[in-house]
Amino acid sequence: MPPASAASGLPVRPRGLSRRAFGVVALAAAPVLLAGMRPALARSGPESFAPLVKRVMPSVVNIAVTETVGGADPFALLPPELQRQFRERLRSRREQVTGAGSGFIIDPSGVIVTNNHVVGNADAIVVSLSDGTQLPAKLIGADELTDVAVIKVEPATPLPAAVWGDSAAVEVGDWVVACGNPFGLGGSVSAGIVSARGRDLGAGLFDDFIQIDAPINPGNSGGPLFNTDGQVIGMNSAIFSPTGSSVGIGFSIPSELVRHVVAELRDKGHIDRGWLGVSLQDLPPGARGPVGVNVAGVQRGGPAWVAGLRPGDRITAVNGHTVRSARALIRAVALTAPGRAIPLVILRQARNLTLSVTVGRRPKIEEN
């Protein structure tokens, strides 16, 4: 099956988007009802999304980026003076790539949230507001692991800001509205339902996407996903498609994750993630005893070792929450601020113990 594609909307260098034609086949047939069967009923929804759209669209922005594309430096081994001369000659030949994305305002002062893959490598960022005003933006901070970025504009007057919602309360079947800048066409709206929750696309440690059937396309990346109360419950980030365009399967990062990352990026410009210094194994199917994950190894001198965790222990809860997979445990610890002490409930030789672990700072080369 084709991979999910970032809905970044770079028209020159689309990332992971296939250009194959997509055949549309109409299956026309006379309606026939078999005995005992009832006709399928169309799903009902709001009479109109217009009042919601009028309320939330002023907080949605279009983002244009310019990015310089260049490979490895061919002059790195030359003397400094020759490096300068050759680079000056070739500077005009470096390819300038333009792209489009979306974002949403979270603070009237001009703080905007979008995807890292929209602005993370940009040389220049220009934000277009709903009234057509264009403002240059600067990057406040970006996190590649969660694909979240924060940018800032300097408006003449306060801007309308979106309101965060609780993505944990979202249920499959709930109506949602996606807003953004598909194919660079400007502010657009689509509606649909939540198709699934907790989707893991294999893109990273924090994959926990909300799957939606509201059409989103290249350029929608970074745009908000609203619930029917007009609250942001996700950030649209990827599509699953053999064509590069919407086939009704889109993915949004839950607001509970985005909001946490945004707060830290605004505060520090980067993310410090928690770390235990352990290697973990999920329980095999049919394993006896409580749910949890097995500790396969503990790094000597690391936070878990200092707290007394040992190979062979089974971690059943972290910070009061049941542990059901190694991935979930790693994510929970990574979202914990380094230096904070959290309780781990473990099973050791048929005994339940509680250990207090002071979370360390996650090294870049480490996974757990």
N, C-alpha and C positions, 0 to 999 in steps of 0.2 A: 504494500500500500504506500502511496506517496506521503512524504513527511509533511508536518505542519510547516507553514511558511509564515515568516514575520510579515505583518501587514504594513510595512514601512512606506511603500509607495515610491521607491526610488525608480523613476522612469528610465534612467540610463543604465543602472546596474541593479536590477531587481534581485533581491537575495532569496534564492531558493524557489523562485517562481517559474513554473514551467510555461513555455510559450506554445504548447501543442493546442490545436483546435479542439474544442469540446463539442461533440455531436449531441444535438438535442433531438430526441426521438419522441414523437407524439403517439401515445397509445390510445387511439380512439376506438371506442366500442359502445354498442347500445347498452344502456343500463338494464341489468338483469338481476332480479332479487330472487334468491333461492328460498325455498320454503323455510320458514322459521327464522330467516335473517332479517335484520333491520338495516335501513340505510345509515351510513356513517353520518354523524352530525358534525357540522363545522364547529370548531371551538369558539366560544363566545369571549368577548373581551370588552374593553371600554368602548363607548360609542364613538369617542374621538380622543386622540392623543394631543390634540391641538393645545388645550390649556396647559398641559404638562410641558410641551415643547416650548411654548412662549415663555414659560417660567425659567427653564433651565438653559436654553440655547445661548443667552448672553454670556454664560460662564464658559462656553466652549470656544476654543481658538483653533485656527489653522496655523501650521508651522512649516516654514520653508527653510531648508538648510543648504549650505554649500560646503562641499567636502573636497579636499585635495587628495587625489589618489596617486600614490607613488609606491614603487617597490623598494627593495633594499638599496641602500646608498652605494652606488658604484664607485664613489670617490673616497670612501672612508679611510683607505690605507695610504692616500696621497698626503704629501706635506700640506699643512694648513693653508698656505698661500695658493697652491694649485687647487685645493678643494674649493676655495672661495671663487676662483676664476671660472672653473667648470660649472659650478652650481649656478652662477649668475647667467651663464650662457643658456642653460637648460631650464631655467626657472619658468620661462613662458611656455614651455612644452608640457609642464605638469598638468595632468588632466583635472579639470574642474567638474565635479559631478553635483547636480542639484537633485534634491529630493523633497518630498512632502510628507507631512504627518499631521497629527492632531494632538491636542492637549486640553487641559481644563484648569481654570483659575481656582485656587484654594484660599487665596488671601487677597483682599481688596488692594493691597499695596503692590500687587503684580506678580505674586508667586504662582508659578504654573507647574503642573505635573504632566509628564509625558513618559515615553519609553526611552530607555538608554539607547536602543538600536535606532532611534530617530535622531537623537542629538549628540550621542556620546562621542562621535568622531568629527563633529561639524567644525568647520573653520568660521562660519558665520551662521547666525540664527536670526530669522525674522518672524515675528508673530503677527498674525492678522486677527484683529478683534472682530466681533460680530457686526460692528458698525462700519467695518472697512478700514479702520485705523491700523496702520502698520508700525510696529515698534521693534527695534533691535533688542535682542535678548542675550543674556550671559548665562553660562552654565554655573549653577550653584554647587551641584554635586550629582554623581551618577553611580549606580551600582550595577555592574554587569551581571552578577549572579542572579538578581531578581528582575533585571531589565527595567529598572525604575530610575527616572532622572527628574531633577528639579531645575527649572530655569527661572529667570527673573527679568521682568521688563520694568521700565520706569514711566508709569502713566501720569498724565497731567491731573487726572482726578481718580478717586477710588473706583475700582472695577467690581462688577458683580461676581461673587464667589459661589462656587458649588458647595453643597452640604454633604458631608460624609454620611454614608449609611452603614448598616451592619450586614456584611456579606454572610456572616454565620447564620443569619436568620433566613437567608434565601433558600427556597425550596424548588425542586424540579417541578416545572409546570408554571412557575411564576412568570408573569409578563415583565418584559424588560424593553428599554429603549436605548439604542446605540446611536451616538452622535459623533460626527467627525468630518474628515476631509477626503473621501474616497477618490482616488485617481486625480487629486488636486482640484476637484470640482467645487470646493468650498463647503460651507456648513450644510450637512445632509443628515437626515434622520431615518432610521429603520427600526422596526419593532418586531418582536418575536417572543419566544419563551425560553426559559432555562431548560436545556435538554438533558444536562447531566452535571454532576459536581465531582470535584476531586480528580480531574483528569491529569494523568501524568504523561507528558509528551516526550519524556526522555531528554528534555532540554537542559535540565539542571536540578540541583538539590531541592529547590523550592517549588517545583512543579506541583500545583494544586489548582488547576484552572477551572473556571466556570465555563461549561460548554453552552453555547447559545445557537439558536437558529435564526436570529435577527441577522440579515445580510450585512457583512462587513467585508471590505475589500482593501487592496493596497492603498495606503493613505489614511486608513482608519486607526492605525497604530497610535497609541497614546491617548485616544479619545475615551470619554467616560461611558460607562454603562449605568443607566439610571433604573431604579425601581419605579413603581407607579406613584410613589410619594415624592418623586423628584430628587431622590438621594443617590449619590454615587456608591454603587455596590461592586464596581469592578472597573478595570482599565483594559480596553480592547487591545490585544497584542498579537494575535496570530490567527491564521486560517488553515484549514485542512482542505486542500484542493489539488486536483490534477491539472488545473488550468491557470492558477494564479489569481482567479476571481472566485467570488462566493459561490459555493454549492450548498450553502445552508449549514455549514459547520464552522463556527468561530469560537475563539477562546479568549477569556478575560481573566486578568489577575485579580483575585479577590481583594476587596478594599481593606480587609483586616490586615493583609500583608503590606499593601501599598502604603497605607496610612502610617504603619510602624516605620517603614523604610524612609518615607518622606520626612518624618519628624527628625530622624537621626541625620539625614542628609542636610536638612535646614540648620541643624545645630552644629554639625561638625564638618559637613562636606564630604564625608566618607562613612563607611560602616565598619564598626568593630564587632566581630562576631565571636560568640562563645565557643569554647573548645574543652573537651574532656580528656583527650589523649587515650582513646580506646578504639579497638576494632571490634565490630559487632557482627552477629549472625542472626538472621531471622529464624524463628522456630520452624522445624520441619513439619509438614502436614501430619496431623494426628498426634502431635507432641502432648504429653501429659502435663498436668499442672496448670498454673495460671498463665494467662497471656503475657507476653513480654518479649524481650530479645536477650540472647545469650552473649556474654562477654567472651570474645575469643582471645583477646590480648589487651594488655594494659601497658602504656608507655611508662617506663620507670622514671619517676620524678615528676610526672605530669599531674594535673589536677585530680584525676580519678585515682591514681596511685597514692597520692598524699591522703586522700579521703578514705582509703582502705579498700577500694574496689579491686577485685582479683579475677583472673581468668576462671571461667566456670560459673561465675555468678550469673543470675538472670535478673535483669532490670525489669520491674513490672510497672513502675510509676515514676514520673519525673514532675516535680513541682506540683504534686496533687493530681496529675492527669495520667490516666492509664496509658501505657506504652503498648502499641500494637505492631509496630514494625521498626526496623533499624532506621529507615529513612525518616520516620516521624520523630524518633528520638533525636537524631542528628539535627533535624530542622528546629526542634524545640530548644535545644542547647544553643544552636547558632543564633537564635533570636534573643538569647539571654545576654545581657550586658556583662562583659568580662569584669571580674571582681565581685560579682554577686554570688551569694551562697544559696544553693537550691537543694531541696531534699530529694534523694533517690531512694526508692523502696526496692529492695533486692530480695531474691530468694537464694539462700545459700545453705546447701545440705538440709533441705526441708524446713529451714527456719527463715522467717521474715525479719529483715533488718532494715533500718532506715539510716542512711549515711548523708551527712551534710557535705556537699561538694562546692568548693569555691571555684567558679567557672574561670578558665583561663582565656587568653586572647588567641583566637584561631590563627595559626600560621598559614600563609598562602599555600604551602606545599602539602598541608594536611587535609584530610577528608573528614575526620570525625572530631 
